[in-house]
């Protein structure tokens, strides 16, 4: 599946994502019209975003819930995916970035997703008690200084038996495959490089969660495609990047079928007992 086609009316959200990642780009009105058509056909041109969404979609095929929380929703891609698949479920999506929340709200309105709400909210200030069957937090934990407090917030907000889906970089993500080509690790907004399996399991278990599964992701294929994408952004015109992206997005999906024993990402599934 190709993710993010719904955002074709908001092509500049892609440029905003690049700018927040430290790679600003600008385009002319003609290129903006071309970018709209591109997103309509191929989704958001970001292989990393596409792979994260693919991992999430694969997991949600086996989770059941009536109310879910997207903790750190960004532009709302994962919540929109979930809201369209489960129209009878209620989904709350929170993020501290008002610009991204505005785009997400417009998307939900355009798609008439009445079961989805977006709110500008600091996750550490949530005071929800036993409201959710399912909480997902994708590439957010590494941005939070008090990560233990955030895990406690999740435990408090989940119902008994509820499921937590966590995706975060592995601590070895500070390395790169293509450093000889000038690609350096830059963790924009990160307060830590990531977690080891042991650290993440300890963080969850000491705060009441039962770890059901932990797997390493972003191995040679997934990470390699991400780095090639980043190099293309740094060295090629945006039009050329657009031509490369669909191929990288397709190839990166192979990451989902490998063991990735030395991968640069982690996905943890935990339950509230």
MIDOSE-1310 file (N, C-alpha, C; in nm, 2 decimals, decimal comma, always signed):
residues 273
xxxx	+0,08/-0,12/+0,00/+0,00/+0,00/+0,00/+0,09/+0,13/+0,00; +0,04/+0,23/-0,07/+0,11/+0,36/-0,07/+0,04/+0,45/+0,03; +0,12/+0,51/+0,11/+0,06/+0,59/+0,22/+0,07/+0,74/+0,20; -0,03/+0,82/+0,24/-0,03/+0,96/+0,23/-0,08/+1,02/+0,11
xxxx	-0,15/+0,95/+0,02/-0,21/+1,01/-0,10/-0,31/+1,11/-0,06; -0,37/+1,10/+0,05/-0,48/+1,19/+0,09/-0,42/+1,34/+0,11; -0,29/+1,35/+0,12/-0,23/+1,48/+0,15/-0,20/+1,56/+0,02; -0,25/+1,52/-0,09/-0,22/+1,59/-0,21/-0,26/+1,73/-0,21
xxxx	-0,36/+1,77/-0,14/-0,41/+1,91/-0,13/-0,31/+1,99/-0,05; -0,23/+1,93/+0,03/-0,14/+2,00/+0,12/+0,01/+1,96/+0,09; +0,06/+1,99/-0,03/+0,19/+1,95/-0,07/+0,30/+2,01/+0,02; +0,27/+2,13/+0,07/+0,38/+2,19/+0,15/+0,40/+2,13/+0,29
xxxx	+0,32/+2,04/+0,32/+0,34/+1,96/+0,45/+0,47/+1,88/+0,43; +0,49/+1,83/+0,31/+0,61/+1,76/+0,28/+0,74/+1,85/+0,30; +0,73/+1,97/+0,25/+0,84/+2,06/+0,27/+0,86/+2,10/+0,42; +0,75/+2,10/+0,49/+0,76/+2,13/+0,64/+0,83/+2,02/+0,71
xxxx	+0,80/+1,89/+0,67/+0,87/+1,78/+0,73/+1,02/+1,78/+0,70; +1,06/+1,82/+0,58/+1,20/+1,83/+0,55/+1,26/+1,94/+0,63; +1,20/+2,05/+0,64/+1,25/+2,17/+0,72/+1,27/+2,13/+0,86; +1,18/+2,06/+0,92/+1,19/+2,01/+1,06/+1,30/+1,91/+1,08
xxxx	+1,34/+1,84/+0,97/+1,45/+1,75/+0,97/+1,58/+1,81/+0,94; +1,58/+1,95/+0,92/+1,71/+2,02/+0,89/+1,75/+2,02/+0,75; +1,65/+1,99/+0,66/+1,68/+1,99/+0,51/+1,58/+2,08/+0,44; +1,59/+2,21/+0,46/+1,48/+2,30/+0,40/+1,49/+2,30/+0,24
xxxx	+1,37/+2,30/+0,18/+1,36/+2,31/+0,04/+1,25/+2,41/+0,01; +1,26/+2,48/-0,11/+1,15/+2,57/-0,15/+1,12/+2,53/-0,30; +0,99/+2,55/-0,34/+0,95/+2,52/-0,47/+0,87/+2,63/-0,53; +0,87/+2,64/-0,66/+0,79/+2,74/-0,74/+0,64/+2,69/-0,74
xxxx	+0,55/+2,78/-0,78/+0,41/+2,74/-0,79/+0,39/+2,62/-0,89; +0,47/+2,62/-1,00/+0,46/+2,51/-1,10/+0,50/+2,38/-1,04; +0,61/+2,38/-0,96/+0,66/+2,26/-0,90/+0,56/+2,22/-0,79; +0,49/+2,31/-0,73/+0,40/+2,28/-0,62/+0,28/+2,20/-0,69
xxxx	+0,24/+2,24/-0,81/+0,13/+2,17/-0,88/+0,18/+2,03/-0,91; +0,30/+2,02/-0,95/+0,36/+1,89/-0,99/+0,37/+1,80/-0,86; +0,40/+1,86/-0,75/+0,41/+1,78/-0,62/+0,27/+1,73/-0,58; +0,17/+1,81/-0,61/+0,03/+1,77/-0,58/+0,00/+1,64/-0,65
xxxx	+0,03/+1,64/-0,79/+0,00/+1,53/-0,87/+0,08/+1,41/-0,83; +0,21/+1,43/-0,79/+0,30/+1,33/-0,75/+0,24/+1,26/-0,62; +0,20/+1,34/-0,52/+0,15/+1,28/-0,39/+0,02/+1,20/-0,42; -0,06/+1,25/-0,51/-0,19/+1,18/-0,54/-0,16/+1,04/-0,60
xxxx	-0,05/+1,03/-0,67/-0,01/+0,90/-0,74/+0,07/+0,81/-0,64; +0,17/+0,87/-0,58/+0,27/+0,79/-0,51/+0,28/+0,81/-0,36; +0,19/+0,90/-0,30/+0,19/+0,92/-0,16/+0,30/+1,02/-0,13; +0,32/+1,04/+0,00/+0,42/+1,14/+0,05/+0,56/+1,08/+0,01
xxxx	+0,64/+1,16/-0,06/+0,77/+1,11/-0,11/+0,88/+1,10/+0,00; +0,86/+1,00/+0,09/+0,95/+0,98/+0,20/+0,95/+0,83/+0,23; +1,05/+0,76/+0,19/+1,06/+0,61/+0,21/+1,06/+0,58/+0,36; +1,12/+0,66/+0,44/+1,12/+0,63/+0,59/+0,97/+0,64/+0,64
xxxx	+0,90/+0,74/+0,60/+0,76/+0,76/+0,65/+0,68/+0,64/+0,59; +0,70/+0,60/+0,47/+0,63/+0,49/+0,41/+0,66/+0,36/+0,49; +0,78/+0,33/+0,52/+0,81/+0,21/+0,59/+0,76/+0,21/+0,73; +0,76/+0,32/+0,80/+0,70/+0,32/+0,94/+0,55/+0,29/+0,93
xxxx	+0,49/+0,35/+0,83/+0,34/+0,33/+0,82/+0,31/+0,18/+0,79; +0,40/+0,12/+0,71/+0,38/-0,02/+0,67/+0,39/-0,11/+0,79; +0,49/-0,09/+0,87/+0,51/-0,16/+1,00/+0,39/-0,15/+1,08; +0,34/-0,03/+1,10/+0,22/+0,00/+1,18/+0,10/-0,07/+1,13
xxxx	+0,08/-0,06/+1,00/-0,04/-0,12/+0,94/-0,04/-0,27/+0,96; +0,08/-0,33/+0,94/+0,09/-0,47/+0,96/+0,05/-0,52/+1,10; +0,09/-0,44/+1,20/+0,05/-0,47/+1,34/-0,10/-0,45/+1,36; -0,15/-0,35/+1,31/-0,29/-0,32/+1,34/-0,39/-0,42/+1,28
xxxx	-0,34/-0,50/+1,19/-0,43/-0,61/+1,14/-0,47/-0,71/+1,25; -0,39/-0,71/+1,36/-0,42/-0,81/+1,46/-0,45/-0,75/+1,60; -0,49/-0,62/+1,60/-0,53/-0,56/+1,73/-0,67/-0,52/+1,72; -0,74/-0,53/+1,84/-0,88/-0,50/+1,85/-0,90/-0,39/+1,95
xxxx	-0,98/-0,29/+1,92/-0,99/-0,17/+2,01/-1,12/-0,10/+1,98; -1,17/-0,02/+2,07/-1,28/+0,06/+2,05/-1,24/+0,21/+2,06; -1,13/+0,23/+2,14/-1,08/+0,37/+2,15/-0,92/+0,37/+2,16; -0,86/+0,46/+2,08/-0,72/+0,46/+2,06/-0,66/+0,60/+2,08
xxxx	-0,53/+0,60/+2,12/-0,46/+0,73/+2,14/-0,34/+0,72/+2,05; -0,32/+0,83/+1,96/-0,20/+0,85/+1,89/-0,12/+0,95/+1,97; -0,01/+0,90/+2,03/+0,07/+0,98/+2,12/+0,19/+1,04/+2,04; +0,17/+1,17/+1,99/+0,27/+1,23/+1,90/+0,23/+1,21/+1,76
xxxx	+0,12/+1,26/+1,71/+0,06/+1,22/+1,58/+0,13/+1,29/+1,46; +0,20/+1,40/+1,48/+0,26/+1,46/+1,36/+0,15/+1,51/+1,27; +0,16/+1,48/+1,14/+0,06/+1,52/+1,04/-0,07/+1,43/+1,05; -0,06/+1,33/+1,13/-0,18/+1,24/+1,15/-0,19/+1,12/+1,06
xxxx	-0,08/+1,09/+0,99/-0,09/+0,98/+0,89/-0,14/+0,85/+0,95; -0,08/+0,81/+1,06/-0,12/+0,68/+1,12/-0,26/+0,68/+1,18; -0,31/+0,80/+1,23/-0,44/+0,80/+1,28/-0,55/+0,80/+1,17; -0,52/+0,87/+1,06/-0,61/+0,87/+0,95/-0,62/+0,73/+0,89
xxxx	-0,50/+0,66/+0,88/-0,50/+0,52/+0,84/-0,59/+0,43/+0,93; -0,58/+0,45/+1,06/-0,66/+0,37/+1,15/-0,81/+0,41/+1,15; -0,84/+0,54/+1,14/-0,97/+0,59/+1,14/-1,05/+0,54/+1,02; -0,99/+0,53/+0,91/-1,05/+0,49/+0,79/-1,08/+0,34/+0,79
xxxx	-0,99/+0,26/+0,85/-1,00/+0,12/+0,86/-1,10/+0,08/+0,97; -1,11/+0,15/+1,08/-1,20/+0,12/+1,19/-1,30/+0,24/+1,21; -1,40/+0,25/+1,12/-1,49/+0,37/+1,13/-1,57/+0,37/+1,26; -1,59/+0,26/+1,33/-1,67/+0,26/+1,45/-1,59/+0,28/+1,58
xxxx	-1,46/+0,29/+1,56/-1,37/+0,32/+1,68/-1,35/+0,47/+1,69; -1,31/+0,51/+1,81/-1,28/+0,65/+1,84/-1,13/+0,67/+1,86; -1,07/+0,77/+1,79/-0,93/+0,79/+1,80/-0,90/+0,93/+1,83; -0,82/+0,95/+1,94/-0,77/+1,08/+1,98/-0,62/+1,09/+1,94
xxxx	-0,58/+1,20/+1,88/-0,45/+1,22/+1,83/-0,39/+1,35/+1,89; -0,28/+1,34/+1,96/-0,22/+1,46/+2,02/-0,08/+1,49/+1,97; -0,04/+1,61/+1,96/+0,09/+1,65/+1,93/+0,12/+1,80/+1,98; +0,24/+1,83/+2,01/+0,27/+1,97/+2,05/+0,29/+2,07/+1,94
xxxx	+0,30/+2,02/+1,82/+0,33/+2,11/+1,70/+0,20/+2,16/+1,64; +0,17/+2,28/+1,67/+0,04/+2,34/+1,62/+0,03/+2,34/+1,47; +0,14/+2,36/+1,40/+0,14/+2,36/+1,25/+0,09/+2,23/+1,20; +0,15/+2,12/+1,25/+0,11/+1,99/+1,20/-0,03/+1,95/+1,24
xxxx	-0,07/+1,99/+1,36/-0,21/+1,96/+1,41/-0,31/+2,03/+1,32; -0,28/+2,15/+1,27/-0,37/+2,22/+1,18/-0,39/+2,15/+1,05; -0,28/+2,10/+0,99/-0,29/+2,02/+0,87/-0,37/+1,89/+0,90; -0,34/+1,82/+1,01/-0,41/+1,70/+1,04/-0,56/+1,72/+1,05
xxxx	-0,60/+1,83/+1,12/-0,74/+1,86/+1,14/-0,81/+1,89/+1,00; -0,74/+1,96/+0,91/-0,79/+1,98/+0,78/-0,81/+1,85/+0,71; -0,72/+1,76/+0,72/-0,73/+1,63/+0,65/-0,85/+1,55/+0,70; -0,86/+1,55/+0,83/-0,97/+1,47/+0,89/-1,11/+1,53/+0,85
xxxx	-1,12/+1,66/+0,84/-1,24/+1,73/+0,80/-1,27/+1,70/+0,65; -1,16/+1,71/+0,56/-1,18/+1,68/+0,42/-1,23/+1,53/+0,40; -1,18/+1,44/+0,48/-1,21/+1,30/+0,46/-1,33/+1,26/+0,54; -1,39/+1,36/+0,61/-1,51/+1,34/+0,69/-1,50/+1,22/+0,79
xxxx	-1,39/+1,23/+0,87/-1,36/+1,13/+0,97/-1,41/+1,18/+1,10; -1,53/+1,15/+1,13/-1,59/+1,20/+1,25/-1,55/+1,12/+1,37; -1,48/+1,01/+1,35/-1,43/+0,93/+1,47/-1,29/+0,96/+1,51; -1,23/+1,07/+1,45/-1,10/+1,11/+1,47/-1,09/+1,26/+1,52
xxxx	-1,02/+1,28/+1,63/-1,00/+1,42/+1,67/-0,85/+1,45/+1,70; -0,81/+1,57/+1,66/-0,67/+1,61/+1,68/-0,67/+1,73/+1,78; -0,56/+1,72/+1,87/-0,55/+1,82/+1,97/-0,41/+1,86/+1,99; -0,38/+1,99/+2,01/-0,24/+2,03/+2,04/-0,23/+2,01/+2,19
xxxx	-0,14/+1,92/+2,23/-0,13/+1,88/+2,37/+0,01/+1,82/+2,40; +0,06/+1,86/+2,52/+0,18/+1,80/+2,57/+0,15/+1,67/+2,63; +0,21/+1,56/+2,58/+0,17/+1,43/+2,63/+0,19/+1,41/+2,78; +0,29/+1,48/+2,83/+0,32/+1,46/+2,98/+0,21/+1,52/+3,07
xxxx	+0,13/+1,60/+3,01/+0,02/+1,67/+3,08/-0,11/+1,60/+3,07; -0,11/+1,48/+3,00/-0,24/+1,40/+2,99/-0,28/+1,35/+3,13; -0,41/+1,36/+3,15/-0,47/+1,31/+3,27/-0,58/+1,21/+3,25; -0,57/+1,13/+3,15/-0,67/+1,03/+3,11/-0,65/+0,91/+3,19
xxxx	-0,76/+0,85/+3,24/-0,75/+0,73/+3,33/-0,83/+0,62/+3,27; -0,76/+0,51/+3,23/-0,82/+0,39/+3,18/-0,92/+0,42/+3,07; -0,88/+0,50/+2,98/-0,98/+0,53/+2,87/-0,95/+0,46/+2,74; -0,83/+0,41/+2,72/-0,79/+0,36/+2,59/-0,76/+0,21/+2,59
xxxx	-0,80/+0,14/+2,48/-0,77/+0,00/+2,45/-0,63/-0,01/+2,38; -0,59/+0,10/+2,31/-0,48/+0,09/+2,23/-0,41/+0,23/+2,23; -0,28/+0,23/+2,26/-0,20/+0,35/+2,24/-0,08/+0,32/+2,15; -0,06/+0,41/+2,06/+0,06/+0,39/+1,97/+0,14/+0,52/+1,97
xxxx	+0,28/+0,50/+1,98/+0,37/+0,61/+2,00/+0,49/+0,58/+1,91; +0,49/+0,65/+1,80/+0,59/+0,62/+1,69/+0,69/+0,73/+1,67; +0,82/+0,70/+1,71/+0,93/+0,79/+1,70/+0,91/+0,92/+1,78; +0,86/+0,90/+1,90/+0,84/+1,02/+1,99/+0,92/+1,00/+2,12
xxxx	+0,93/+0,88/+2,17/+0,99/+0,86/+2,30/+1,13/+0,92/+2,31; +1,21/+0,91/+2,20/+1,35/+0,96/+2,20/+1,35/+1,11/+2,21; +1,24/+1,18/+2,19/+1,23/+1,32/+2,20/+1,20/+1,37/+2,34; +1,16/+1,28/+2,43/+1,11/+1,32/+2,56/+1,21/+1,30/+2,66
xxxx	+1,24/+1,41/+2,73/+1,35/+1,41/+2,84/+1,31/+1,31/+2,95; +1,19/+1,32/+3,00/+1,14/+1,23/+3,11/+1,06/+1,12/+3,04; +1,13/+1,03/+2,98/+1,07/+0,92/+2,91/+0,99/+0,82/+3,01; +1,04/+0,81/+3,13/+0,98/+0,72/+3,23/+0,84/+0,78/+3,27
xxxx	+0,83/+0,91/+3,28/+0,71/+0,97/+3,32/+0,60/+0,95/+3,20; +0,65/+0,96/+3,08/+0,56/+0,94/+2,97/+0,51/+0,79/+2,96; +0,59/+0,70/+3,00/+0,55/+0,56/+3,00/+0,44/+0,54/+3,11; +0,46/+0,61/+3,23/+0,36/+0,61/+3,33/+0,23/+0,67/+3,29
xxxx	+0,24/+0,78/+3,21/+0,12/+0,84/+3,15/+0,04/+0,74/+3,06; +0,11/+0,66/+2,98/+0,05/+0,56/+2,90/-0,01/+0,45/+2,98; +0,05/+0,41/+3,08/+0,00/+0,30/+3,17/-0,13/+0,35/+3,23; -0,13/+0,47/+3,28/-0,25/+0,53/+3,34/-0,36/+0,54/+3,25
xxxx	-0,33/+0,58/+3,12/-0,44/+0,61/+3,02/-0,50/+0,48/+2,96; -0,42/+0,37/+2,97/-0,47/+0,24/+2,91/-0,57/+0,17/+3,01; -0,67/+0,10/+2,95/-0,75/+0,01/+3,03/-0,67/-0,11/+3,06; -0,72/-0,19/+3,15/-0,65/-0,32/+3,19/-0,66/-0,41/+3,06
xxxx	-0,55/-0,47/+3,03/-0,54/-0,55/+2,91/-0,52/-0,47/+2,78; -0,50/-0,34/+2,79/-0,48/-0,25/+2,68/-0,34/-0,27/+2,62; -0,32/-0,23/+2,49/-0,20/-0,26/+2,42/-0,13/-0,13/+2,39; +0,01/-0,13/+2,41/+0,09/-0,02/+2,38/+0,19/-0,06/+2,26
xxxx	+0,19/+0,02/+2,16/+0,28/+0,00/+2,04/+0,38/+0,11/+2,04; +0,51/+0,08/+2,06/+0,62/+0,17/+2,07/+0,71/+0,15/+1,95; +0,75/+0,25/+1,88/+0,85/+0,25/+1,78/+0,95/+0,36/+1,81; +1,08/+0,32/+1,81/+1,18/+0,41/+1,85/+1,32/+0,37/+1,79
xxxx	+1,41/+0,47/+1,77/+1,54/+0,43/+1,72/+1,62/+0,34/+1,82; +1,70/+0,25/+1,77/+1,79/+0,17/+1,85/+1,91/+0,27/+1,89; +1,97/+0,24/+2,00/+2,08/+0,33/+2,04/+2,20/+0,33/+1,95; +2,21/+0,22/+1,87/+2,32/+0,22/+1,77/+2,29/+0,30/+1,64
xxxx	+2,18/+0,37/+1,64/+2,14/+0,45/+1,52/+2,23/+0,57/+1,50; +2,32/+0,60/+1,59/+2,42/+0,71/+1,57/+2,51/+0,68/+1,46; +2,52/+0,55/+1,42/+2,61/+0,51/+1,31/+2,54/+0,53/+1,18; +2,61/+0,53/+1,07/+2,56/+0,54/+0,94/+2,63/+0,44/+0,85
xxxx	+2,56/+0,39/+0,75/+2,63/+0,30/+0,65/+2,71/+0,39/+0,55; +2,66/+0,51/+0,52/+2,72/+0,59/+0,41/+2,80/+0,71/+0,46; +2,87/+0,69/+0,57/+2,94/+0,81/+0,63/+3,05/+0,85/+0,53; +3,11/+0,76/+0,45/+3,21/+0,80/+0,36/+3,16/+0,89/+0,25
xxxx	+3,03/+0,89/+0,23/+2,98/+0,98/+0,13/+2,93/+1,11/+0,19; +2,97/+1,13/+0,32/+2,94/+1,26/+0,38/+2,81/+1,27/+0,46; +2,75/+1,15/+0,48/+2,62/+1,15/+0,56/+2,65/+1,13/+0,71; +2,61/+1,23/+0,79/+2,64/+1,23/+0,93/+2,51/+1,21/+1,01
xxxx	+2,51/+1,15/+1,12/+2,39/+1,14/+1,20/+2,36/+1,27/+1,27; +2,23/+1,32/+1,25/+2,19/+1,44/+1,31/+2,05/+1,41/+1,37; +2,04/+1,41/+1,50/+1,91/+1,37/+1,57/+1,84/+1,50/+1,60; +1,76/+1,55/+1,51/+1,69/+1,68/+1,53/+1,59/+1,66/+1,64
xxxx	+1,61/+1,73/+1,75/+1,51/+1,73/+1,86/+1,52/+1,60/+1,95; +1,62/+1,51/+1,93/+1,63/+1,40/+2,01/+1,71/+1,43/+2,14; +1,66/+1,38/+2,25/+1,74/+1,39/+2,38/+1,82/+1,27/+2,41; +1,80/+1,17/+2,33/+1,89/+1,05/+2,34/+1,89/+0,98/+2,20
xxxx	+1,99/+0,91/+2,17/+2,01/+0,85/+2,04/+1,91/+0,74/+2,01; +1,86/+0,67/+2,12/+1,77/+0,56/+2,11/+1,78/+0,47/+2,23; +1,74/+0,35/+2,21/+1,73/+0,25/+2,32/+1,79/+0,12/+2,28; +1,84/+0,04/+2,37/+1,87/-0,10/+2,35/+1,75/-0,18/+2,38
xxxx	+1,75/-0,30/+2,34/+1,63/-0,39/+2,38/+1,62/-0,40/+2,53; +1,73/-0,41/+2,60/+1,73/-0,43/+2,74/+1,68/-0,30/+2,81; +1,72/-0,18/+2,77/+1,68/-0,06/+2,83/+1,53/-0,03/+2,81; +1,48/-0,06/+2,69/+1,34/-0,04/+2,66/+1,25/-0,14/+2,74
xxxx	+1,30/-0,27/+2,74/+1,22/-0,36/+2,82/+1,22/-0,32/+2,97; +1,33/-0,28/+3,02/+1,34/-0,23/+3,16/+1,24/-0,12/+3,19; +1,24/-0,02/+3,10/+1,16/+0,10/+3,11/+1,01/+0,06/+3,12; +0,97/-0,03/+3,04/+0,83/-0,08/+3,03/+0,80/-0,16/+3,16
xxxx	+0,88/-0,26/+3,19/+0,84/-0,35/+3,30/+0,84/-0,29/+3,43; +0,93/-0,19/+3,46/+0,93/-0,13/+3,59/+0,82/-0,03/+3,61; +0,75/+0,00/+3,50/+0,63/+0,09/+3,51/+0,50/+0,01/+3,48; +0,50/-0,12/+3,51/+0,38/-0,19/+3,51/+0,34/-0,27/+3,38
xxxx	+0,42/-0,25/+3,28/+0,38/-0,32/+3,15/+0,44/-0,46/+3,14; +0,37/-0,54/+3,07/+0,42/-0,68/+3,03/+0,46/-0,67/+2,89; +0,59/-0,69/+2,86/+0,64/-0,69/+2,72/+0,60/-0,82/+2,65; +0,53/-0,81/+2,54/+0,48/-0,92/+2,46/+0,58/-0,95/+2,35
xxxx	+0,63/-0,85/+2,29/+0,72/-0,87/+2,17/+0,81/-0,75/+2,16; +0,94/-0,77/+2,12/+1,03/-0,66/+2,08/+1,11/-0,71/+1,96; +1,12/-0,63/+1,86/+1,19/-0,67/+1,74/+1,27/-0,55/+1,69; +1,38/-0,59/+1,63/+1,47/-0,49/+1,57/+1,43/-0,47/+1,42
xxxx	+1,43/-0,34/+1,39/+1,39/-0,30/+1,25/+1,50/-0,21/+1,19; +1,47/-0,17/+1,07/+1,57/-0,08/+1,00/+1,71/-0,14/+0,99; +1,71/-0,26/+0,93/+1,84/-0,32/+0,90/+1,90/-0,27/+0,78; +1,99/-0,35/+0,71/+2,06/-0,30/+0,60/+1,97/-0,24/+0,49
xxxx	+1,86/-0,31/+0,46/+1,77/-0,26/+0,36/+1,69/-0,14/+0,40; +1,63/-0,14/+0,51/+1,55/-0,02/+0,55/+1,63/+0,10/+0,58; +1,74/+0,08/+0,66/+1,83/+0,19/+0,69/+1,90/+0,24/+0,56; +1,94/+0,14/+0,48/+2,01/+0,18/+0,36/+1,93/+0,27/+0,26
xxxx	+1,80/+0,23/+0,25/+1,71/+0,31/+0,17/+1,69/+0,45/+0,23; +1,68/+0,46/+0,36/+1,66/+0,59/+0,43/+1,78/+0,67/+0,40; +1,90/+0,62/+0,41/+2,02/+0,70/+0,39/+2,04/+0,74/+0,25; +2,01/+0,65/+0,15/+2,01/+0,69/+0,01/+1,91/+0,81/-0,01
xxxx	+1,80/+0,80/+0,05/+1,70/+0,91/+0,04/+1,75/+1,04/+0,09; +1,82/+1,03/+0,21/+1,87/+1,15/+0,27/+1,99/+1,21/+0,19; +2,07/+1,12/+0,13/+2,18/+1,17/+0,05/+2,12/+1,24/-0,08; +2,02/+1,18/-0,14/+1,96/+1,24/-0,25/+1,90/+1,38/-0,22
xxxx	+1,84/+1,39/-0,10/+1,79/+1,53/-0,06/+1,90/+1,63/-0,05; +2,01/+1,59/+0,00/+2,12/+1,68/+0,02/+2,19/+1,71/-0,11; +2,19/+1,63/-0,21/+2,28/+1,64/-0,33/+2,21/+1,66/-0,46; +2,08/+1,63/-0,47/+2,01/+1,63/-0,59/+1,89/+1,73/-0,59
xxxx	+1,84/+1,78/-0,71/+1,72/+1,86/-0,71/+1,60/+1,78/-0,67; +1,50/+1,85/-0,62/+1,38/+1,78/-0,56/+1,31/+1,69/-0,66; +1,32/+1,73/-0,79/+1,25/+1,65/-0,90/+1,32/+1,52/-0,91; +1,45/+1,51/-0,90/+1,53/+1,39/-0,90/+1,50/+1,30/-0,78
xxxx	+1,48/+1,36/-0,67/+1,45/+1,29/-0,55/+1,31/+1,22/-0,57; +1,22/+1,29/-0,63/+1,09/+1,24/-0,65/+1,09/+1,11/-0,74; +1,18/+1,11/-0,84/+1,19/+0,99/-0,93/+1,25/+0,87/-0,85; +1,34/+0,90/-0,76/+1,40/+0,79/-0,68/+1,31/+0,73/-0,58
xxxx	+1,23/+0,81/-0,52/+1,15/+0,77/-0,40/+1,07/+0,65/-0,41; +0,99/+0,63/-0,52/+0,91/+0,51/-0,53/+0,99/+0,38/-0,53; +1,10/+0,39/-0,59/+1,19/+0,27/-0,59/+1,24/+0,24/-0,45; +1,28/+0,34/-0,38/+1,34/+0,32/-0,25/+1,22/+0,27/-0,15
xxxx	+1,10/+0,33/-0,17/+0,99/+0,29/-0,09/+0,96/+0,14/-0,10; +0,96/+0,10/-0,23/+0,93/-0,05/-0,26/+1,04/-0,14/-0,20; +1,16/-0,10/-0,23/+1,27/-0,19/-0,18/+1,28/-0,19/-0,03; +1,25/-0,08/+0,04/+1,26/-0,07/+0,18/+1,16/-0,17/+0,25
xxxx	+1,05/-0,20/+0,19/+0,95/-0,29/+0,25/+1,01/-0,43/+0,28; +1,12/-0,47/+0,21/+1,18/-0,60/+0,23/+1,24/-0,60/+0,38; +1,26/-0,48/+0,44/+1,30/-0,48/+0,58/+1,21/-0,55/+0,67; +1,08/-0,55/+0,64/+0,98/-0,61/+0,72/+0,99/-0,77/+0,73
xxxx	+1,06/-0,82/+0,63/+1,07/-0,97/+0,62/+1,21/-1,02/+0,66; +1,29/-0,94/+0,72/+1,42/-0,98/+0,76/+1,44/-0,98/+0,91; +1,53/-1,05/+0,97/+1,55/-1,05/+1,11/+1,61/-0,92/+1,16; +1,69/-0,86/+1,08/+1,75/-0,73/+1,12/+1,82/-0,73/+1,26
xxxx	+1,90/-0,83/+1,28/+1,96/-0,85/+1,41/+2,04/-0,73/+1,46; +2,09/-0,66/+1,36/+2,17/-0,54/+1,40/+2,11/-0,41/+1,34; +1,97/-0,41/+1,34/+1,90/-0,30/+1,29/+1,91/-0,17/+1,37; +1,87/-0,06/+1,32/+1,88/+0,07/+1,38/+1,75/+0,11/+1,44
xxxx	+1,64/+0,03/+1,45/+1,52/+0,07/+1,51/+1,46/-0,04/+1,59; +1,36/-0,01/+1,68/+1,30/-0,11/+1,77/+1,15/-0,09/+1,76; +1,08/-0,20/+1,77/+0,93/-0,19/+1,79/+0,90/-0,28/+1,91; +0,83/-0,23/+2,01/+0,79/-0,30/+2,12/+0,64/-0,30/+2,14
xxxx	+0,59/-0,42/+2,17/+0,45/-0,44/+2,20/+0,43/-0,48/+2,35; +0,36/-0,40/+2,42/+0,34/-0,43/+2,56/+0,19/-0,42/+2,60; +0,16/-0,49/+2,71/+0,02/-0,50/+2,76/+0,02/-0,44/+2,90; -0,09/-0,38/+2,93/-0,12/-0,34/+3,07/-0,19/-0,46/+3,14
x	-0,13/-0,52/+3,24/-0,19/-0,64/+3,31/-0,30/-0,60/+3,40
